[in-house]
Amino acid sequence: MAIITLTTDFGEKDHFSGAIKGAIFSELEAVNVVDISHSISPFNISEAAYVIQNAYSSFPKGTIHLIGIDSELSPENKHIAVKLDDHYFICANNGIMSMICADIAAEEIVEINIHDKVETSFPVLDIFVKVACHIARGGTLGVIGKVINSIKPIKNLHPFVNDDQNQIIGSVIYIDNYGNVITNIKRKFFEQHQKGRAYEISARNHKFKTIFNKYSDIINYDETETSKRNIEGKGMVVFNSSGYIEIAIYKSNNSTVGSASTLMGLKTMDTVTINFLKP
């Protein structure tokens, strides 16, 4: 049975996500529709890219991923269907796919060209659903679009290394449900340029000299009296489960201890720098 996932910035209040599901079931009775997220911040391309990149591979090969972010058709915002890693992605050509395509080459990309056959003012409902159901029935991408060779890049996707190779300049690409701040600096990239050197991470006026492998590594378990550990609400940097450098507050809670985003004043696209220190 085909699987179609949905990732949008439509939220849960309005009718949009429900209408999309209804349209899919009207075309295909035997299909599984799975919500990845409808809580992407409005028009936030980098946030959507991060969520899709880290969710899609958990699904079986052949899954179809419908992405409704900044999807209104315009001369500069075309619609595409991409086959990549034996998955299918349907979205606007606005940079969302560039994060995944940076690590894995697309097998096929087409610019969707069925708009003249379908009257629509809601392309995710009318165009993306048609394409998803076509693929779910076993249809090929060539039927619904013309082959193209590249997709639009996303700004600030990759961190920058200065000429002296002693500084990485990255940016915040995502803030999760706990208020943890995820940068665009991957562990592999960091280690490639660190070369064993000590370092200092700076985000606004906050500085860190240690990156933990997991959140609980901040605990000093040699201190057996837990009341003296005093770690809840402490800032830390960690390699998160997706392999990105993340700035966090241990056991953050926006209603009590606060979060990295609120306490440090960090938001999407803010700069994070790593300075490598001389031996």
N, C-alpha and C positions, 0 to 999 in steps of 0.2 A: 504494500500500500504506500502510495506517495506521501511524503512529508513536505509541508510548506510552512516555513517559519515567518513570523512577522516582527519587524523592528521598525518602530515609528516614533515620532514626537507628538502623536495625537493625544496622549494622555488617556485617562479612563472615564472622564466625565461625558465627553461628547459621543456621538453616534458613529464616528468614523471607523474605529477598529472593528466594531460589531458589523457594520455594513460590509467591510472587506471580507470578513469571515462568511457572512451570508452569501456574498457573491461567489466565493470559492465553492461553497457547498451546493449552490445552485447549478454550477457547471460540473462538479465532480462530487458524487456522493461518497465514493470510497477514497477518502483522503484524511490524513491527520494534519490539523492546523495547530501549530505551537507558537505561543507568544514568547519571544525572547525579551523584548521590552517595548512598552509604549510610553516610557518616561524619559526618553532622550530629551535634553534641553532643546527648546525650539531652534531649529536650523543649525544645530551644533554638529558640524561635519566630523571634527576630530573625535568627539565623544562617541558618535555613532560608529565610527571606524574602529575605535578601541573595543567597543562592546561586541561588534560583529566578529572582529579578528579572534577574540577570545572565547566566543561561543560556538562558532560554526563547526569547528572540528570535532566537537563532542557528538554531533549528529552523524547518522549513517551516510555513506557515500551515496550520491544521487539526490540528496536533500536540496530543495529549492528555497532560497532565502529571499524574501520580498522585503525591500528596505524603503520605507517612505519618509525620507528626510529631504527637505528642500527640493521637492520633486516636480514642481510646476514646470511644464515644458516652455522653453524659450530658445531663441537662436544660440544662446551661450550655455544653455543647460539642457542638453539632449538626454535621451533615455538610452540605457544600455542593458544588455544581458551578457553575463560573463560566465564561462565555464572555467573553473579553477579548482585544482585538487579534487576533481570528480564531484564537485558541488556546483550549483548554479546560483547566481546572484542577479537580481533584477533591481535596478536603482537608477537614479540620475547620475550623469557623468560629471559629478561635482567634487570628486576627490575621495569619496567614501571608500572606494576600492583600493586606493593607492597604498594604504597601510598593509593590506594583505598581499598585494601584488609586489611589494618591496621585498618580501621573503620568498614568495612562490610565483613563478611565471604563469600567467593565464594560458589556458589551452586554446581558448577561443573567445573573442569579443565581438559583439555585433551592436551596431546602433539601431535601435528599434525603429521600424518604419511603417507600423500599421495604423498610425494615427488618422490617416485619411479614411480608414475603413471603420473607425469607431468614434462616435461623437462623445466628447467628454469635457467636463470642466474639473474632473477629479481623477487625474491620471492613475493614481495608485489603485483606485477602485476599478476603473474601466480599462486601463492599458496593462498595468502590472499584473492584475489578476488574470487577464486573457493570456498573457505570456506565460505565467506560472502554470496555468492549467494546460496550455499547449505542451509545455515541457513535461508535465506530469503524465500526459497521455503518450509520451514517447516521441514527441515532435522535436525537430532539430532547430537550432538557432538560426540557421540560414533562411528558414521560411519566414521568420518574423523580423529580420533585420539584415543590414549590409555589414560585411566584415570591416572592422577597423583594427589598427595595429597598436594603439596606445590609448591610455586614459588620462584624464586630468590629474595632475599631482595635487596634493594637499599641502598648504603652507605650514611651515614649522613642523613637518613630519619627522625630520631627522635632526639630531643635535649637531652642533658645530664644534670643531676642534681648531684652536688657534694655530698660527704658523709655528709657534715655539713648541707646540705639542705639550703644553703644560696646563691647559685649561679646556674643559668641555663646557659649552654653553647650551643648555637645554631649555625646555619649556614645559609647563603644565598642560597636559592634554585631557585629563579626566579627573573628576572628583567623585568618589564613590559614595554609597549610602551612609557610610560612617564618617564622611567628611575627610577621608584620607585623600591625599593629593598625589596623583600618578603623573610622573614625568615621561618624556619621550626618550629617556636614556635607558637602553637595555643593558642587562648585566654583561652580555657578551661584548658589547661595544665599550662599556666601562673597563672591563678587564683587559681588553685589547690595547687600550691607551694608558692604563694605569702602570703597567710594567713593574709592579711591585712597590710603587712609590706610595708614601703616605699622602693623605688628601684631606681637603676640607670642603664640605658641601655648604653652599650659601643659598638661602631663600629669603628674600627681604633682609631683615636684620637677624635672622636665625642661622646658626652655624652648627654643623655636625661633623664629627671626625670618625664615625663608625657606621658601617652598613651591616645590619643584622640579616641573618638568613630567614628568621621567622620572628613573629612578634614577641613570643615568650622568651627569646634570647636576651631581652633587656633585664630579665629578672635575675638577681643574684641569689641563687638557690642555697648558697653557703650561709646566708642569713636565714636561720630557721624560724625566727620570730616574724611571722608575716606582717604584723602591724608596723614593723620597722623598715620594710622594704620600700614603701612610699614611692610606688612607680606609676600608679594610675594617674593619668593626666600628663605624663612625661612625654616630651617630643622624641621622636626617633626616626631613623631612616632604615628601610628594609627592602630587600629584593622580594617583590610580591610574587604570587603564584603564577603570574603571567610573564615573569622575568624582567619586569621593569623596576626602576628605582622609584620608591614610593616614600613620601614623607607622611608620617602618621603620628597620632597621639595614642599611647597605649590604652586600650579599652576606652576609646573615645565615645562620647555620648553628648550630643549637642544640647541636651536638656540638663546635663550635670557638669561633667568635666570639660565639655567643649570638644572641638575637633581641630585637626591641623588646618583646615580651611578657615574656620572661624577665629581660632586663637592666633594664628599666624598671619591672617589677612591674605591668604593665597587664593587665587582664582585662576580659571582657565586662561592660558596663554602667558601667565606670569613667567619670568625668567628664573631658572635654577642653574647655578654654576658650580662646577667642581674644579678646584684648583689643586694641582699635583705639586707637592712640596719637594724641595731639593733634599737629597739624602744627607 
